[in-house]
């Protein structure tokens, strides 16, 4: 029996690598002779670097960069086993967890550090980048990132603007003459799992600004600033990107990448599975076990388990999802190629208890699943 375990992380408790190891232990309790292939996955957010390193080999890198509010941050990124591809999580340099709740301010937060990570990869000779853009603290349209790479954002007195989304309201001219020439020969795949435009009611500021600390007044100010920025960026680059689905991702970093680099926005799980060689691994599989912290109707729209199931359907391999919790609309995933769902929680318990015992709960859930499978196998022999 060949079983692929391909979980996403269980947020707040287990990384995807830890979850895969827990599933493996549970399977071995029931099927000790099973061939188990672990392929930790991610959808472009937290854990992307770790998951791809585990799947492909390579080496972990670290670079000191500017954090969202100007503090120094030691950010990790990776060069994969092929030696040619770098993986960067923007959250490592510009992420919300880097800013204490009482200091969160999307008016000032910058993606400058994300640009420094891109620059570090280019300096290392890399010309193929995978960039995950989930979990940002920023709302600057990627201007900070672009500034690092040589773009100048100037006010009416031809002075460079300070960092942050609010400063963009004073923007009068964008000078791209100094843009890093290496970008033209670099392939950049952006793992993006939202379809928000840059501005408007579904834009970066309105939808994601509040979780980054924006008040209603800030949302209005930032949305107007990004709209102004988009018009000038269009004039400078000849690219009209503000309405492209995903332009509003990561506080508009999606738009910034589209304006100033040869980036392509794609569903994160597709990028991760391709880089991990997942399709080749599942061709002869009997079962795939995936999982995540919470399964609800959003899972069916591009989250990791749905991406795993979509590829599995091609080879008619059944997929079971072990979820930390089943939320409203979780049944939707059954229409996306997932054959069965199981909560890892066997009895009523507090969230704190679930998080503290996630490793054991995942392992035991995998064992329960395998016992049910064994029952089915015995029935088929009768």
Residue pairs with C-beta under 8 A, 6 or more apart in sequence:
1 31
1 33
1 34
1 35
1 286
1 287
2 34
2 35
2 37
2 284
2 285
2 286
2 287
3 27
3 31
3 34
3 35
3 36
3 37
3 285
3 286
3 287
3 288
3 289
4 36
4 37
4 39
4 281
4 282
4 285
4 287
4 288
4 289
4 317
5 20
5 23
5 24
5 27
5 36
5 37
5 38
5 39
5 288
5 289
5 290
5 366
6 20
6 38
6 39
6 40
6 41
6 278
6 288
6 289
6 290
6 308
7 16
7 19
7 20
7 23
7 40
7 41
7 289
7 290
7 291
7 292
7 304
7 322
7 362
8 16
8 19
8 41
8 42
8 43
8 47
8 290
8 291
8 292
8 293
8 303
8 304
8 305
9 15
9 16
9 19
9 42
9 46
9 47
9 292
9 293
10 19
10 291
10 292
10 293
10 324
10 358
10 362
11 46
11 293
11 294
12 293
12 355
13 293
13 324
13 354
13 355
13 356
13 358
13 359
14 22
14 358
14 359
14 362
15 40
15 47
15 50
16 40
16 41
16 42
16 47
16 50
16 51
16 54
17 38
17 40
17 50
17 51
17 54
18 359
19 40
19 291
19 358
19 362
20 38
20 39
20 40
20 54
21 38
22 358
22 359
22 360
22 362
22 363
22 366
23 38
23 289
23 291
23 322
23 362
23 363
23 366
24 36
24 38
24 366
25 363
25 366
26 362
26 363
26 364
26 365
26 366
26 367
26 368
26 369
26 370
27 34
27 36
27 289
27 366
27 367
27 370
28 34
28 36
29 363
29 367
29 370
30 367
30 370
30 371
30 373
30 374
31 370
31 374
37 281
37 285
38 54
39 55
39 276
39 278
39 281
40 47
40 50
40 51
40 54
40 55
41 51
41 269
41 272
41 273
41 276
41 278
41 290
41 304
41 307
41 308
42 48
42 50
42 51
42 52
42 132
42 268
42 269
42 272
42 304
43 134
43 191
43 193
43 267
43 268
43 269
43 272
43 302
43 303
43 304
43 307
44 132
44 133
44 134
44 190
44 191
44 192
44 193
44 268
44 269
44 271
44 272
45 89
45 91
45 132
45 134
45 135
45 191
45 193
45 268
46 89
46 91
46 95
46 134
46 135
48 87
48 89
48 130
48 132
48 191
48 268
48 272
49 60
49 76
49 77
49 78
49 87
49 88
49 89
49 92
49 132
51 272
51 276
52 58
52 78
52 80
52 87
52 130
52 272
52 275
52 276
53 59
53 60
53 78
53 80
53 87
55 275
55 276
55 277
55 278
56 80
56 81
56 82
56 275
56 276
56 277
57 80
57 81
58 78
58 79
58 80
58 81
58 82
58 83
59 78
59 79
60 76
60 77
60 78
61 76
61 77
61 78
61 79
61 86
61 120
61 124
62 74
62 75
62 76
62 77
63 74
63 75
63 77
63 116
63 117
63 120
64 72
64 73
64 74
64 75
65 72
65 73
65 74
65 75
65 93
65 112
65 113
65 114
65 116
65 117
66 72
66 73
66 93
66 110
66 112
66 113
66 116
67 73
67 93
67 94
67 98
67 99
67 113
68 94
68 95
68 96
68 98
68 99
68 109
68 110
68 113
68 137
68 138
69 99
69 103
69 105
69 108
69 109
69 110
70 110
70 163
71 98
73 92
73 93
73 98
73 113
75 92
75 93
75 113
75 117
76 92
77 86
77 87
77 88
77 89
77 92
77 117
77 120
77 121
78 86
78 87
79 85
79 86
79 121
79 124
79 126
80 86
80 87
80 275
84 126
84 127
84 128
85 126
85 128
85 129
85 130
85 275
86 121
86 124
86 126
86 128
86 129
86 130
87 129
87 130
87 131
87 132
87 275
88 114
88 117
88 118
88 121
88 129
88 130
88 131
88 132
89 95
89 131
89 132
89 134
89 135
90 111
90 114
90 117
90 131
90 132
90 133
90 134
90 135
90 136
90 250
90 253
91 97
91 98
91 132
91 134
91 135
91 136
92 117
93 111
93 113
93 114
93 116
93 117
94 109
94 110
94 111
94 112
94 113
94 114
94 136
94 137
94 138
94 144
94 250
94 253
95 135
95 136
95 137
96 104
96 135
96 136
96 137
96 211
96 212
97 135
98 137
99 109
99 137
101 213
104 137
104 212
104 213
105 213
106 137
106 138
106 139
106 165
106 205
106 209
106 212
106 213
106 214
106 218
106 222
106 251
107 139
107 164
107 165
107 166
107 214
107 218
107 221
107 222
108 163
108 164
108 165
108 166
109 137
109 138
109 139
109 140
109 164
109 165
109 212
109 251
110 138
110 140
110 143
110 144
110 163
110 164
111 136
111 138
111 140
111 142
111 143
111 144
111 145
111 250
111 251
111 253
111 256
112 144
112 145
112 147
112 148
112 163
113 144
114 144
114 145
114 148
114 253
115 144
115 145
115 146
115 147
115 148
115 149
116 148
118 129
118 131
118 145
118 148
118 149
119 148
119 149
119 180
121 129
122 180
122 182
122 183
122 186
126 186
127 182
127 185
127 186
127 187
128 186
128 187
129 186
129 187
129 188
129 189
130 189
130 191
130 271
130 275
131 188
131 189
131 190
131 191
131 257
131 263
132 191
132 268
133 190
133 191
133 192
133 249
133 250
133 253
133 254
133 257
134 191
134 193
134 249
134 250
134 268
135 250
136 208
136 212
136 250
136 251
136 253
137 212
137 251
138 144
138 165
138 212
138 250
138 251
138 253
139 165
139 204
139 205
139 208
139 209
139 212
139 214
139 222
139 226
139 251
139 252
140 163
140 164
140 165
140 168
140 251
140 252
140 253
140 256
141 165
141 168
141 198
141 204
141 226
141 229
141 230
141 233
141 251
141 252
141 253
141 255
141 256
142 250
142 252
142 253
142 254
142 255
142 256
142 257
142 259
142 260
143 151
143 153
143 161
143 163
143 165
143 168
143 229
143 256
144 163
144 164
145 253
145 256
145 257
145 260
146 153
146 179
146 256
146 259
146 260
147 153
147 160
147 163
149 179
149 180
149 183
149 260
149 261
150 176
150 178
150 179
150 180
151 174
151 175
151 176
151 178
151 179
151 260
152 160
152 174
152 175
152 178
153 160
153 161
153 167
153 168
153 171
153 174
154 160
154 161
154 171
154 172
154 173
154 174
154 175
155 161
155 170
155 171
155 172
156 170
156 172
158 173
161 167
161 168
161 170
161 171
165 205
165 222
165 225
165 226
165 251
165 252
166 221
166 222
166 225
167 225
168 225
168 226
168 228
168 229
169 221
169 224
169 225
169 228
171 225
171 228
171 229
171 232
172 232
173 232
173 236
174 232
174 233
174 235
174 236
174 237
175 236
176 236
176 237
176 260
179 260
183 260
183 261
183 262
184 262
186 261
186 262
187 262
188 257
188 261
188 262
188 263
188 264
189 263
189 264
189 266
189 271
190 246
190 254
190 257
190 263
190 264
190 265
190 266
191 266
191 267
191 268
191 271
191 272
192 246
192 249
192 254
192 265
192 266
192 267
192 268
193 249
193 267
193 268
193 269
193 302
193 303
194 246
194 248
194 249
195 245
195 246
196 202
196 203
196 204
196 207
196 208
196 245
196 246
196 247
196 248
196 249
197 203
197 242
197 243
197 244
197 245
197 247
197 248
198 204
198 226
198 227
198 230
198 241
198 242
198 243
198 247
198 248
198 252
198 254
198 255
199 205
199 223
199 226
199 227
199 230
199 242
199 248
200 206
200 223
202 248
203 223
203 226
203 248
204 222
204 223
204 226
204 247
204 248
204 249
204 250
204 251
204 252
205 214
205 218
205 219
205 220
205 222
205 223
205 226
205 251
206 219
206 223
207 248
208 248
208 251
209 218
209 219
209 222
209 251
210 219
212 251
214 222
226 252
226 255
227 242
230 241
230 242
230 255
233 239
233 241
233 255
233 259
233 260
234 240
234 241
234 242
234 259
236 259
237 259
237 260
239 258
239 259
241 247
241 255
241 258
241 259
242 255
244 254
244 255
244 258
244 265
245 265
246 254
246 265
247 254
247 255
247 258
248 254
248 255
249 265
254 265
257 263
257 265
258 265
267 302
267 307
268 302
269 302
269 303
269 304
269 306
269 307
269 308
270 307
272 304
272 307
273 279
273 307
273 308
273 311
278 308
278 311
279 311
279 314
282 288
282 311
282 312
282 315
282 317
283 315
285 312
285 315
285 317
286 317
287 317
287 318
287 319
287 320
287 373
288 308
288 309
288 312
288 317
288 318
288 319
288 320
289 319
289 320
289 321
289 322
289 366
289 369
290 304
290 305
290 308
290 309
290 319
290 320
290 321
290 322
290 338
291 305
291 321
291 322
291 323
291 324
291 344
291 362
292 299
292 303
292 304
292 305
292 321
292 323
292 324
293 323
293 324
293 325
294 323
294 324
294 325
294 326
294 327
295 305
295 321
295 323
295 325
295 326
295 327
295 330
295 333
295 341
296 326
296 327
296 328
296 329
296 330
297 327
297 328
297 329
297 330
297 332
298 329
299 305
299 306
299 321
299 330
299 332
299 333
300 306
300 329
300 332
300 333
300 335
300 336
305 319
305 321
305 333
305 338
306 333
306 336
306 337
306 338
308 319
309 319
309 321
309 333
309 336
309 337
309 338
310 336
310 337
312 318
312 319
312 337
313 337
318 339
318 340
319 337
319 338
319 339
320 338
320 339
320 340
320 341
320 342
320 369
321 333
321 338
321 340
321 341
321 342
322 342
322 343
322 344
322 362
322 365
322 366
322 369
323 330
323 341
323 342
323 343
323 344
324 343
324 344
324 345
324 354
324 358
324 361
325 343
325 345
325 354
326 341
326 343
330 341
333 341
334 341
342 365
342 368
342 369
343 365
344 354
344 358
344 361
344 362
344 364
344 365
345 354
345 361
346 361
346 364
346 365
346 368
354 361
